[in-house]
Amino acid sequence: MAGARLPKAMTKAQIESFFEVLSDRITPETELNWKTPLDLTIAVVLSAQCTDKAVNKATAPMFKACRTPDDYINLGEEAVRERIKSIGLFRNKAKAIVGLCLAIRDQFSGEVPDNREDLQSLPGVGRKTANVILNVVFGQPTLAVDTHIFRVTNRIGMVRAKNPEATELALLKKIPEPYMRDAHNYLILHGRYTCKARKPLCGDCSVYDACNYRDKSS
């Protein structure tokens, strides 16, 4: 945002309208493929600096072979690495996958934990990853601020923050309660397909009237 013209802060009414419209137009679901909490945890770890499409391509065959923490542990780090080598940072991610499976098996009775502290104790799981798991798997009103959410909410004047965590904390205070549960996916999908980084599709935007983006044009 450095050097950019800052947008006018959105009003409470604008924010309400923004989410009301998006809730009518967007199905709030992650685009990562998963069936179990372990699937989703592994998919989110793999998604760091990688597209959901690439993650889904890599996990499709792996999820057929691995359904429990023991499956990954028995497969071993080298074999996991081979299965995800199409993904960036695959060596570190393979190590994290085996490590988190060991922790889930040995510390959490084979179940993915449902709270932030325990989740963030797992290898490869930081605040953002924990927020995705808490939201998508356990239905908690959390926000994982990725590049899309950070860009969109600062661009349109919903918040004015310097980093993802500050953005998250600001959004938790501003998003209306009825939309809090699904706000994570509304914002990600809006940023991915409409409010794009280089050239936002303002002319096709359903929330154009609620947006304070300084450079929008039809």
Beta strands, then each sheet from edge to edge (+ up, - down):
end
